[in-house]
Amino acid sequence: MEMKFRTQSGAIVTADPMAERQTPLELADPAAERGVGQVEPAHLLRKQIEGVIREYGADPAEAALAVCVILDGNLGLAEDGWFDDDETVLNAIIAGNQADD
């Protein structure tokens, strides 16, 4: 018995409370859902993060790394020392910067 819930942000979450094993919750694609309303521009930080979570949904570690790179690109967190103790994130940021050049 699958049930769909709409969050305050308009995302649709699907859950089956009767399932024997719980499957991870999934967010429906707002662009594909009728009645969701206005789809926000892709340049919004929230939409960028949502996109990488969808892209790397099966691998939470890769999704987290991609979110850190997006946050650094938009907010300059590495310059403020937020990732000083995380060599993996720093390497991903450097690789992203080299790819942009």
The 8 nearest C-alpha neighbors of each residue, nearest first, counted from 0:
[[1, 15, 17, 2, 16, 18, 14, 3],
 [0, 2, 15, 14, 3, 13, 16, 17],
 [3, 1, 14, 13, 15, 0, 4, 16],
 [4, 2, 13, 12, 14, 11, 5, 1],
 [3, 5, 12, 11, 13, 6, 2, 14],
 [4, 6, 11, 10, 9, 12, 7, 3],
 [7, 5, 9, 8, 10, 11, 4, 12],
 [6, 8, 9, 5, 10, 11, 4, 12],
 [7, 9, 6, 10, 5, 11, 35, 29],
 [10, 8, 6, 7, 5, 35, 11, 29],
 [11, 9, 6, 5, 8, 26, 27, 29],
 [10, 12, 5, 27, 4, 26, 6, 3],
 [13, 11, 4, 26, 3, 25, 5, 24],
 [12, 14, 3, 2, 25, 24, 4, 11],
 [15, 13, 2, 1, 16, 24, 3, 12],
 [14, 16, 1, 17, 18, 0, 2, 13],
 [15, 17, 18, 14, 0, 1, 21, 2],
 [18, 16, 15, 0, 19, 1, 20, 21],
 [19, 17, 20, 15, 16, 21, 0, 22],
 [20, 18, 17, 21, 16, 15, 22, 0],
 [21, 19, 18, 22, 17, 16, 15, 23],
 [20, 22, 18, 19, 23, 15, 16, 14],
 [21, 23, 20, 24, 14, 15, 18, 25],
 [24, 22, 25, 21, 14, 13, 20, 26],
 [25, 23, 13, 14, 22, 12, 26, 21],
 [26, 24, 12, 13, 23, 27, 14, 11],
 [25, 27, 12, 11, 10, 28, 24, 13],
 [26, 28, 11, 29, 25, 10, 12, 32],
 [27, 29, 31, 30, 26, 32, 10, 11],
 [30, 28, 32, 31, 27, 35, 10, 38],
 [29, 31, 28, 32, 38, 33, 35, 27],
 [32, 30, 28, 29, 33, 27, 35, 34],
 [33, 31, 29, 30, 35, 34, 28, 27],
 [32, 34, 35, 31, 36, 30, 29, 28],
 [35, 33, 36, 32, 37, 29, 9, 31],
 [34, 36, 33, 32, 9, 29, 37, 38],
 [37, 35, 34, 38, 33, 9, 29, 32],
 [36, 38, 39, 35, 30, 34, 29, 40],
 [39, 37, 36, 30, 40, 29, 35, 41],
 [38, 40, 37, 41, 43, 46, 42, 36],
 [39, 41, 42, 43, 38, 46, 37, 47],
 [40, 42, 43, 46, 39, 47, 44, 45],
 [41, 43, 40, 44, 47, 46, 39, 45],
 [44, 42, 46, 45, 41, 40, 47, 39],
 [43, 45, 47, 46, 48, 42, 73, 41],
 [44, 46, 48, 43, 47, 49, 42, 50],
 [45, 47, 49, 43, 48, 44, 41, 50],
 [48, 46, 50, 44, 49, 45, 43, 41],
 [47, 49, 45, 50, 51, 46, 66, 52],
 [48, 50, 46, 52, 47, 51, 45, 53],
 [51, 49, 47, 53, 48, 52, 46, 54],
 [52, 50, 54, 53, 48, 49, 55, 62],
 [51, 53, 49, 56, 55, 62, 54, 50],
 [52, 54, 56, 50, 51, 55, 49, 26],
 [53, 55, 51, 52, 56, 50, 62, 57],
 [54, 56, 62, 52, 58, 57, 53, 51],
 [57, 55, 53, 52, 58, 54, 59, 62],
 [56, 58, 55, 59, 54, 53, 62, 61],
 [57, 59, 55, 56, 61, 60, 62, 63],
 [60, 58, 62, 61, 63, 56, 57, 55],
 [61, 59, 63, 62, 58, 64, 55, 65],
 [62, 60, 64, 63, 59, 58, 65, 55],
 [61, 63, 59, 55, 65, 52, 60, 64],
 [64, 62, 66, 60, 61, 65, 59, 67],
 [63, 65, 61, 67, 62, 66, 60, 88],
 [64, 66, 68, 62, 67, 63, 61, 69],
 [67, 65, 69, 63, 68, 64, 48, 70],
 [66, 68, 70, 64, 65, 69, 71, 63],
 [67, 69, 65, 71, 66, 70, 92, 72],
 [70, 68, 72, 66, 71, 67, 73, 65],
 [71, 69, 67, 73, 72, 68, 74, 66],
 [70, 72, 75, 76, 68, 74, 69, 73],
 [71, 73, 69, 70, 75, 74, 68, 76],
 [74, 72, 70, 71, 75, 69, 44, 76],
 [73, 75, 71, 76, 70, 72, 69, 77],
 [76, 74, 71, 77, 78, 72, 73, 79],
 [75, 77, 71, 79, 78, 81, 74, 80],
 [78, 76, 80, 79, 81, 82, 75, 71],
 [77, 79, 76, 80, 75, 81, 71, 82],
 [78, 80, 76, 77, 81, 75, 82, 83],
 [81, 79, 77, 83, 78, 82, 76, 84],
 [80, 82, 77, 76, 79, 83, 78, 84],
 [83, 81, 85, 77, 84, 80, 89, 88],
 [82, 84, 80, 85, 81, 77, 86, 89],
 [85, 83, 82, 86, 81, 80, 89, 88],
 [86, 84, 82, 87, 88, 83, 89, 81],
 [85, 87, 89, 88, 90, 84, 83, 82],
 [88, 86, 90, 89, 85, 91, 64, 92],
 [89, 87, 91, 90, 86, 85, 92, 64],
 [88, 90, 86, 92, 91, 87, 93, 85],
 [89, 91, 93, 87, 88, 92, 86, 94],
 [92, 90, 94, 88, 89, 93, 95, 87],
 [93, 91, 95, 89, 90, 94, 68, 88],
 [92, 94, 96, 90, 95, 91, 89, 97],
 [95, 93, 91, 97, 96, 92, 90, 98],
 [96, 94, 92, 98, 93, 97, 91, 99],
 [95, 97, 93, 99, 98, 94, 92, 100],
 [98, 96, 94, 100, 99, 95, 93, 92],
 [97, 99, 95, 96, 100, 94, 93, 92],
 [98, 100, 96, 97, 95, 94, 93, 92],
 [99, 97, 98, 96, 95, 94, 93, 92]]
